[in-house]
Amino acid sequence: MDVNEEANRLEQALFGLSLPVRIQGGQVREGGVRYMATPLNRTTTEQFQRVEGSIALALGVPQVHIVREGDGLAIDVPGGDPDRPRLLPLVRSIGDIPRMTLVVGIDDQGAPLLLPLNQPGSWHAAILGTPGFGKSELLRSMIVSLSLTNRQSVVQLFGIDLGGRELAVLEALPHALIDLATEPRFALELLDWLAEEGLRREKYGILRPDLVLAVDDVVSLIDSDRMAGERLERLADQGNHWGIHIILCGREDGDESSLPWLRAQGWALVNGGVKSGRFTLRASGRAFPFTAAWLSASDLDLSMRQFRTGKRPSRSTLSYSISGDLRAKSSAAEAVGG
């Protein structure tokens, strides 16, 4: 793709995100292109940075990086990175993948790295790192990999993303039963329902299907309401008894120290490295450096064709679903191997 074509796609992507800009040129640099952009509306740099993952997905690149430069923005778009594995070809190359197992990338020996979510040492996962290192991108890839290799009767998905951008892909997956929670009130309602569902499962001895809650920027959620942190901690503590898993993103050090339950048994920690897309997985007392798999726009489109269409209740019908649809699907789940 030439610079002019990519600049046009960048403008279109930002327009679709309600952040219109005028691209004033691109400078080819080592490792990619820096585009200079002038926002057409009154916006902040942080608004653009919150949608870096969505922009990268639209351009078909692993990530983009946006910083303020003068009165405008500098948008760094990387060139092709042969060291970053694409998720869809990687999943296909592995063959049979055990149920409830995430495909996270390749290790330093070039072998696929998998993270089972049904083991005592990795029932939940936290992706921690500095901004711009691909945490949300990795979370998206994990969720899509889980959906590609597990039927809806095996896993059902829920998401919280108060920015409303990084996990938007979740709503396209048939495994997602309700809309992405992008407002604090709806997020709390969802957390309360998951706790109620967990108690019901415990009472009747139900553990299937597995329920997976994905949370982007966990501290923003907790800052919106302190009760959210308490609800998350309860879900994390009881998840292995309820068949509920949490995968979340947070900032390195700050989030880990403010959320001490991340250090409890059952959490696999994925820490960002010194280079975007490089992480270290720590689980069950072992450490595995790896390069994260990334999900391109074309691979996402191809993945969607593999999913059968399914209707999900909207956020306005959540209370009905608690007593109806979700409960029925939980009790009628069938186990599917591999």
Secondary structure, 3 states (H helix, E strand, C coil): CCHHHHHHHHHHHHHHCCCCEEEEEEEEECCEEEEEEEECCCCCHHHHHCCHHHHHHHHCCCCCEEEEECCEEEEEEECCCCCCCEHHHHHHHHCCCCCCEEEEEEECCCCEEEEECCCHHHCEEEEECCCCCCHHHHHHHHHHHHHHHCCCCCEEEEEECCCCCCCHHHHHCCCECCCCECCHHHHHHHHHHHHHHHHHHHHHCCCCCEEEEEECCHHHHHHHCHHHHHHHHHHHHHHHHHCEEEEEEECCCHHHHHCHHHHCCCEEEEEECCCCCEEEEEECCEEEEEEECECCHHHHHHHHHHCCCCCCCCHHHHHHHHHCHHHHHHHCCCCCCC
